[in-house]
Amino acid sequence: MRLDRQWIAAHVPHQGRMCLLDAVLSWDPESIHCSASSHRLSDHPLRAHGRLGAACLIEYAAQAMAVHAALLASAPSRAAPAAAIGMLASARSVALLVATLDSVGADLSIRALRRHGDARGALYEFEIDGDTEPLARGRVHVLLEVTPTGSRAPV
């Protein structure tokens, strides 16, 4: 099931240019695979001093996790999910395999695997590639704060 940028922006708090993902290529209850081309934009919102550092890949992974949480919350098997706001609590065992994203011409392929999750948070592993070139991998822990109904989808 392919979901586009418009669907993504409608379901996560990342708006405007900060919505970095282009599409959800596939997902299931344990994983998500997204694509992005925004790293090639000269006016990328995370670009600083004329460059887009590789640490920004953690934000791409976090946004894929936010989309995954939104998809899980809206799954038909869930009865009236509570909305939540996610906060990046930690990034561990992160390997940045490039210094910047400036020379990555291919779209980014962002994969995240949910290792554990409950009402308080989730632990994901992620891998990001540009074409077949590995760019980053690591683990991210997200804390969830439940919000009143009608808030944006979980992150």
Residue, then its C-alpha position, 0 to 999 in steps of 0.5 A: m500500500r503506497l501512501d503519498r506525502q499528502w496522506i503523511a502530512a495529514h497524519v503527523p505533526h510535521q508540517g510544511r517543509m518539515c514533513l520530509l517524507d514523500a511516501v510510505l512504500s509498505w508497512d505492517p504492524e512491525s515495520i515501515h518502509c518510506s522514501a524521501s527526496s527532500h534531502r536534495l532541496s537547496d532550502h531544506p529546513l535542516r540545512a545549516h552553513g550550506r550543508l545537510g549533515a548526516a545526523c539529519l538522517i535520524e529525523y528522517a527515521a523518526q518521521a517514518m516512526a511517526v507515520h508508523a505510529a499513525l498507521l497503527a493507531s488508525a488500523p481497523s483492529r484498534a478500537a478508538p485509539a488515543a492520540a499521543i505526541g511522541m518525543l525522541a528520548s534517545a538515539r543509540s548505536v547510531a552509525l552515520l556512514v556518510a558525512t553529509l547528504d549533499s552528494v546523495g543523488a538517489d532517493l532515501s529508503i528509510r526502513a524502521l522495525r518496531r522492536h517493542g511498544d506500549a502505551r508509554g513508548a516504542l523502541y525502533e531500529f532503523e536503516i537508511d540507504g541511498d540507492t544501494e549505498p548504506l547511509a545510517r542505522g541505529r536505534v531510537h526510543v520514542l516516549l509517548e504522551v497521550t493527548p485529548t481526542g482530536s489531536r494529531a495522530p501518534v508520533 
